[in-house]
Amino acid sequence: MSWQVKTKQALIDTMADAIVGALLEAGYPEADAARLCWSIVYFILGLTQEQQTPPDKPRGRFTELLETGAYPSLAKVGVDLMLDDSFDARFDFGIARLLHMSGAAGREET
């Protein structure tokens, strides 16, 4: 495979082909590989956007939100997990869950 890319679209196509190829090689059925490719791309785009555009003073706003008592589930997990968890930890968790949720490689195609 040539990695000489001439356009942005060619780069996207090359990356999608690499992701789908790796998933197929790992034993995922064709439909799962295609859908999982999109899920991975969307997950990465969203996490990247969040990392590059952090809100102003998220801790203060989040603490105020919790103090209202209107968000008991967020209060239960707390500031440490919602705000202080590293982007690397979020990424590792998310990718692992996406791959795991797609089922064991080698399932029958859906």
Secondary structure, 3 states (H helix, E strand, C coil): CCCCCCCHHHHHHHHHHHHHHHHHHCCCCHHHHHHHHHHHHHHHHHHHHHHHCCCCCHHHHHHHHHHCCCCHHHHHHHHHHHHHCCHHHHHHHHHHHHHHHCCCCCCCCC
